[in-house]
Amino acid sequence: MRQLGLVAGAAAVALIAAGAITYAVAEDGGSSTTPAADSADAGFARDMAVHHQQAVEMSYIVRDRTRDEEVRRLAYDIAQTQANQRGMLLGWLDLWGLPKVSSDPPMTWMGMGAMASGEDGSLMPGMATNTELKRLGTLNGRKAEVFFLQLMTDHHKGGVHMAEGCVAKCTVGVEKRLAQGMVEAQESEIQLMADLLKARHAAPRP
């Protein structure tokens, strides 16, 4: 419970700081340094917004499928944090005057465009397929908790990989700092989810 509380606290801090970060990008990415449409900064903002949207969706699905307070609290924290970050990413694209969608495959900015998209609606590494999302919506109780934790662990691993790519390739300082914060927060949640799975006599998917 203490570990879950720490994660919740971190999420709250992220939400409080979000406004300052959103405005700070205007200084970091002013008119003379606005990223190009095909830059890592723009690509990360577009792709992570899509990635985050699915995490929000999965979190709200499981909140309706279980009464377990630990899992419901984790799902709420993930939904709130990632919905807020998604708004920031899309807001930055607006500030930069760049499109929110691209004709390039996802993760082209990481050099992975040809291999990023999977099958059945899985657009980027770690994302659940349409079939998996549908299955999550049919489960209840412990089965829903375990499947959600497994899906979200995979999702976070994919998100960490993308965020690390931005840390390495993005040029807008505030976006690089947000990406580094995502790495740290999601790695912490991956460990928490491993503990929650273990308590349910389950494990992350291989």
Secondary structure, 3 states (H helix, E strand, C coil): CHHHHHHHHHHHHHHHHHHHHHHHHHHHCCCCCCCCCCCHHHHHHHHHHHHHHHHHHHHHHHHCCCCCHHHHHHHHHHHHHHHHHHHHHHHHHHHHCCCCCCCCCCCHHHCCHHHHCCCCCCCCCCCCCHHHHHHHCCCCHHHHHHHHHHHHHHHHHHHHHHHHHHHHHCCCHHHHHHHHHHHHHHHHHHHHHHHHHHHCCCCCCC
